């Protein structure tokens, strides 16, 4: 793998450190190198654009950032809407990445949280069926590029393993309006009863240590 070759050529790592950085937990072990590259690419985007980086553009920034450190992914510019996985690292197990945007909110009890959308569950009839569907083996990691509701030209890059927000660990009930199911526990989630039956998850930032602030305010040219 090109990433492993670059680590060896740098002369900065022992053989044990190289093996740790290129094992099944490669994604988490390369963040110190990866995050500054992601930040640089996002800031480059904002030299020309005022609107936030979203969707497939965020996916491509991550794909190209990984490529820059010698990690090849399966991402292609096809606007795929597959459940969960947006890309994976070639040749590495447990490396499926789901790229999401997210909205930062503040909560008196839980502090800062990030709200993000999941898949739809229209074809699954009961609440139990929907929860089982959302807990399927779809991805391994979330890479969230989150921002405030009123975009202030800053982001939080939030990274965590997918199992941390499995919705089968929540207690589910109908909301008073009857229009949603709501799950409560270490985090919160809702499933709408509308046509899309979409999942929305609200995840406390205190549950992960991998949070990186990206400030693009100086990049904007009037």
N, C-alpha and C positions, 0 to 999 in steps of 0.2 A: 504494500500500500504506500502511496506517495507520501502520506502523512508520516508514516514510520520512517521512511527514507529521510525526510526533512529533519526529524528529530535526531536521527543518528548523525547527519551531516553537521548539525549545529554544534555538536560536541558538548552540549550543556547538560546532558542527562545520562545517568547510569543505565545499564541494561535493564535492571529491575524497574526503574522509573519509566523506561520506554514501554516495557510490557504492560505496566499499569495504565499508561496513557492510551494504549492501542487495544485494550481488552474490551469486554462486553460493555463496560461503563465508560467507553471512550467519550461520549458526548459530555458527560459531567466533568471529566478530567481535562478536557481541552478548553474549558470556558475562559480561563485566564488569557489564553491566546485568542480565542474566537471573539469574545465580547468587544474588545477595542476595534476589531475589523468591522463588526456589525455597526458599531457607533459611527465609524468613519463613513461608511456607505450611506447610512441614514442621513447624516449631516450633508453629504454630497447631494442627496436627493433634494434637500431643502434649500440648496443654493439656487434652485430653479423653481421649486414648487412650494406653495403655501399650505396646500391641503395635506392632511396626514397620510402617512404611508399605510396602505390597507391591502387586504386580500392577497391576490396573486403577486402583487408588487412586493409585499412583505415576504412571501414565500421565496421569490427570486433573490431578494437581498440575502436571506439566510443561506440559500443554496450557493450563491456566489461567494459568500463569506467563508463557508466551509471549504469550497474549492480552493480558495486562496491559501489555506493552510494544508492543502493536499488531501482533503477528505472529499471523496466523490459521492454524490447522492443520486437517487433515481428521479429527481424532480425534472419535469418537462413542462414547457409553456402551453399546456392544453386546457387550462381552466377546468381541471377535473373537480367533480363534486363527490368524490368517493367519501364514504363514512370514515372519519378519523384521520387516517394516514394521508399526509400531503407529500411526504418523501421519507426515504430511509437511507442509511449509509450503506453503500455497496459492500457486501461481504461481511457485515457485522450484524449479529443477532441482537434482538431487543434494541433496535435503533430507529423504530418508526416514529416520526415526528408529526404532530398536529400543530400547524401554525394558526394562531388566532389573534384577532384584535381583542380589545377588552376595554371596559370603562372603569376607571378608578372612582370609588365612592368612599365616604367616611361614615363609620358607624360608632355610636357612643360605647357600645359594649365590646365590639370586636376590633375597633380601630379601622385602619385602611383595608379595603377589600377590593377585589377585582371581579367584575361581572362580565361573563362571556357566554356566547351561545353555543349550543351543541347541535346534534343532528335532529332530524324530524322522525316522528314515530307514527305517522298516519296509518300505516298498514298493520300496526299492532294494537289490538282492541282494548285489552284490559290494562290497568295500571301495572300489574305484575309483569305482563308481557313487555310493556314499554321499558320498565326498569331493567329487565333481563336484556333487552336489545341494547340499551345504552351502556350496559356493563359488559358487552361483548368484547372480544379481544381485537380491538381496532387500532390501537396505537400504544406507544411506550412513554412518550414525553410530550409535554405541552411547552411550546415556545409562544408566550403571549407578548404582543407589543401593545401595551395598554396606555391610555391617555385619559384625561379628564373629559367630562361631557362637553365643556367649552374648551376646545383645543387651545392650549397655551404654548404650543411649540416645544413641549417636553413629553417624554415617554418614560414608562417603566418597562424594562424588559424582564419578564417574570418567567422562570423556568422551573418545572417540577415534573416528577414522574406521574404518569396518568392514573396509577392506582390510588393516588392521594385524593382524587375526587370521584371515585366510584360511588354512584348514587344509591347502591344497595346497602350502604352503611347508614343511611338516613331513616328517620321516622317519617312516614308519609301520611298526609291527611288532605281532605278537601279544604279549600279556602272558603271563608264565609260566603263569598259571592257564588261559589259553585263553578266558577269559570276556569279554575286551575287546581292541580294537585301541588302541594308544597311539602318539601322534605326538609327536615331540620336535624342538625347534628354538629359535627366539627365544622361544617360549612352549610350553606343553604342552596336549595335548587327548587325550581318550579317547572312543571310541565303544563303547557296550555291545553285546553280542551277544544281549541279552535281547529280549523282545517289542517294546520301544519303539525299540531301536537309537538311543538318544539321544546327542547330542553334549554333552560337558562340556569347557569350556575353562578353563585356568588361565593367567592373563595377568599378567606382572610389571608392577607399577606404575611401574617405571623406564622403561617404554616410552612413557609419555605424560606431558606436563606439565600436563594439565588435570585436576587432582585438587583437590577442595575439601572441607575438613572441616566437618561440620555437627554441632554439639554441642547436644543437646536436653535435657540433664540438668536444667537450671534450669526447664524448662517443666513438669515433672511435679508435679502437685498431689496430695498424699497423700489 
